[in-house]
């Protein structure tokens, strides 16, 4: 079975993400796109039906999506990055933000870190949180179901920002910060190089759960199909530096806090 190389593991720790080409087959990607086209009720051959800059499709547990996420290449990568067996198999891939070329700007393009566990209810909203142990979340994953070039609204990743976010989260300990509390502090973080999550259909980006990222508007011609699910963790990560062995997710947090 294919394993991540030592260079890939180092890149994950240093940069906060890795790109896996051909993580699932083009035929599976095509099946998934066909389902999403049907659900969004847009015609791939009629641009007049592309009436919004982004359409979000609810999560689906249909077999093509399960096949995309559950294969030896990805399962081995999950073991290597998050600790052997410290993750839950994917039964669905969350929602699907489909981005279209459109004259209207999208309203969801702010920098953020995905939260991972439920907190208190404020008004009518459940506040989702994230803590230094990344409770509930092992990885952020970006599944590309269409070819994505620099013009096709690729997700923008702030390389190395997982170190900065770890330092923000540390004082809040177990309680952590809410999605919005953390988002409000992101503008104060150091400037970081930007990377674009481009690639052919079948590409998967595996990202540290603390990585800062953002959507962007579509400036190309072909709609972008992707999913951005969490890989859920069975246990909180152990960031005690006295522990003998740490997985790469833990190693990155420890480096941020102790080096």
Phi, psi and omega in degrees: 000141183291133180247153171294142180281165176300324178295318179297318179296320178295317179299321178299314180293315185288319189254337179096005178194161169223156178252128177246108176286149177054040178290332170216166193281154174302327180293321176295318178301318180296318177300317181294318179299318180300319178296316183291322174302316182294317183293321182283351175060038174245151181262121181297342182254005182226099185293344178292342178274354180270078193268355181224154180290333178212137174236128180258124179261131179300162183299154182223137177257021180294154189303317181303324179289322176297319180296322181299324187266343187240092177210162184302323181300310182287319180299319178295321178295320178300315179299317184289326185272321188251359182102134186303122177076001182270046180203161182252134178303149182273121174265345174205173183243027179068201181277164183239107176277107178266121183252132184245149168299126186202147180286341179269133179287145175287159183251014186234039188253020181281154176293141181197169171236133182291131177280167191225344180217151184284141175248220182276165175269128177242110186067237179260007188241138172278123181273116177274146189231169175216137179233176187295341178266004183048050180309123174086345185231124177266320182211155160263135182235141177240111180260120179265118179259357172225162173295134184233113175263182181297336181270351189263038177058047176294147173300139179260129183244132174272104184299128178083359183290345178297331176294316181295318181293322177302320181291328176291323185281332188306314183296336182275353174049226185297320184296322180070198180237151174286164177309313184285324177299317179290317181302324180294337181267347185298324179299341181275355183284158179298154174295142180227151175298147180259141175235147180252133182277072179263165177156173176280158174306132185105354177279143175229132171260129175251119190240148173300142184298344181264006186292138176273132183210169181205152170278168175212166180288157183269124180242013180257214183236334184253128180306147181258125180248126179204170170228153183224061185280163169274148161266116185281141182266143174285322183226154174299153178283145181263112183249024174287116183295344180282345178297143187290318184231140177227144174284165182302325176301314179293318181302320180295318180295315180299318178299318180298322187271333191237003181241000000 
